[in-house]
Amino acid sequence: MAALSTTAPEHREFPFTLKEYRRLSAFVHGRTGITLPDHKINMVYSRLTRRLRELEFSTFAEYCDYYSSPEGEDEIEYLINALTTNLTRFFREKHHFDHLAENLLSDLSTDGINGRTRLRIWSAGCSTGEEPYSIAMTYRETAASRVQCDTRILATDIDSSVVARGSSGRYGGQSVAELGKGRRYRHFTAFGGSEWQVRPELRQLIAFKQLNLLDAWPMKGPFDAIFCRNVMIYFDNPTKARLVQRFADLLAPGGWLYIGHSETILDQKTVFRLRGPTIYQKGT
Ligand SMILES: C[S@@+](CC[C@H](N)C(=O)[O-])C[C@H]1O[C@@H](n2cnc3c(N)ncnc32)[C@H](O)[C@@H]1O
């Protein structure tokens, strides 16, 4: 308690004790795998205060009772959306896209990989879509004109609001400007005064779906590559280990797993070989 004494939000507009915070964070952890340590209490407070005002609650205790009750079940989606961290950008950690182009995509023959005519890539924890669109741009730029391949990119996230934004394919001028003029005009068209719309050739490669990585997965795979970057950073070690094992089960032999720059995989060194910084390959 002492560490929070100067900033503890008990004295703010909505009382929020450490006990209530831990109740809320345990609930979110159970549903999403996201760990919310005590020092994030102020962040959680600020992300939820507007919602408490809208619902006309006067304490966090009332809010916790509400989303835990049968009448408040729909509130859980709002709560989770509010507490996810969605930071992303096009071609973030560019070396992964270079690796994809130089390995998986350059291996595609006109008959597909190893005689197969199907390429499946999963962006797991895709946020607002910059990651799957970067994969799609890489595919269009390096492979699409030379291969006849049934290519699909699955883009999933637990946060329904970011999935909707990714699916819309609309981005602000600033984030698209970072791509440079060549890519901007090749893959986007101007939309309204200040936005850009992803062109249909890219959009048709991607299916956006809401999916909690902790739940059962409806897809059977196999995937040739899985991007799960800057997602597991929020999970505890047992959750990470289970997830990486499930990725291994869904990858084709020789398939690739790309993880975030500050992440490692823990117990699966026998299943995966490290092939580059944060790039793993499943054994064949
Ligand atoms: C920081 S963003 C990373 C986006 C992108 N992968 C990148 O590296 O730029 C993390 C994303 O993971 C999602 N996420 C967190 N927990 C999740 C879960 N249990 N299932 C699915 N997605 C989750 C969040 O909603 C968020 O959009």
The ligand as a Tripos MOL2 file, in Angstrom:
@<TRIPOS>MOLECULE
LIG
   27    29     1     0     0
SMALL
NO_CHARGES

@<TRIPOS>ATOM
      1 C1          0.7550   -3.9870  -28.3840 C.3       1 LIG1
      2 S1         -0.4620   -4.7000  -29.4200 S.3       1 LIG1
      3 C2          0.5930   -5.5100  -30.6170 C.3       1 LIG1
      4 C3          0.1040   -5.3310  -32.0470 C.3       1 LIG1
      5 C4          0.9950   -5.9500  -33.1030 C.3       1 LIG1
      6 N1          1.0940   -7.3800  -32.9280 N.3       1 LIG1
      7 C5          2.3620   -5.3050  -33.0950 C.2       1 LIG1
      8 O1          3.3310   -5.9210  -32.6300 O.co2     1 LIG1
      9 O2          2.4830   -4.1790  -33.5720 O.co2     1 LIG1
     10 C6         -1.0310   -6.0680  -28.4060 C.3       1 LIG1
     11 C7         -2.3900   -6.6080  -28.8380 C.3       1 LIG1
     12 O3         -2.6200   -7.8600  -28.1700 O.3       1 LIG1
     13 C8         -4.0110   -7.9630  -27.9350 C.3       1 LIG1
     14 N2         -4.2800   -8.9780  -26.8970 N.ar      1 LIG1
     15 C9         -4.0100   -8.9040  -25.5820 C.ar      1 LIG1
     16 N3         -4.4580  -10.0070  -24.9530 N.ar      1 LIG1
     17 C10        -5.0220  -10.8010  -25.9000 C.ar      1 LIG1
     18 C11        -5.6670  -12.0630  -25.8840 C.ar      1 LIG1
     19 N4         -5.8430  -12.7690  -24.7490 N.pl3     1 LIG1
     20 N5         -6.1200  -12.5730  -27.0410 N.ar      1 LIG1
     21 C12        -5.9620  -11.8860  -28.1940 C.ar      1 LIG1
     22 N6         -5.3760  -10.6800  -28.2850 N.ar      1 LIG1
     23 C13        -4.9020  -10.1410  -27.1480 C.ar      1 LIG1
     24 C14        -4.4030   -6.5420  -27.5320 C.3       1 LIG1
     25 O4         -5.7830   -6.3040  -27.6860 O.3       1 LIG1
     26 C15        -3.5280   -5.6940  -28.4500 C.3       1 LIG1
     27 O5         -4.2240   -5.2530  -29.5890 O.3       1 LIG1
@<TRIPOS>BOND
     1     1     2 1
     2     2     3 1
     3     2    10 1
     4     3     4 1
     5     4     5 1
     6     5     6 1
     7     5     7 1
     8     7     8 2
     9     7     9 1
    10    10    11 1
    11    11    12 1
    12    11    26 1
    13    12    13 1
    14    13    14 1
    15    13    24 1
    16    14    15 ar
    17    14    23 ar
    18    15    16 ar
    19    16    17 ar
    20    17    18 ar
    21    17    23 ar
    22    18    19 1
    23    18    20 ar
    24    20    21 ar
    25    21    22 ar
    26    22    23 ar
    27    24    25 1
    28    24    26 1
    29    26    27 1
@<TRIPOS>SUBSTRUCTURE
     1 LIG1         1 GROUP 0 **** ****
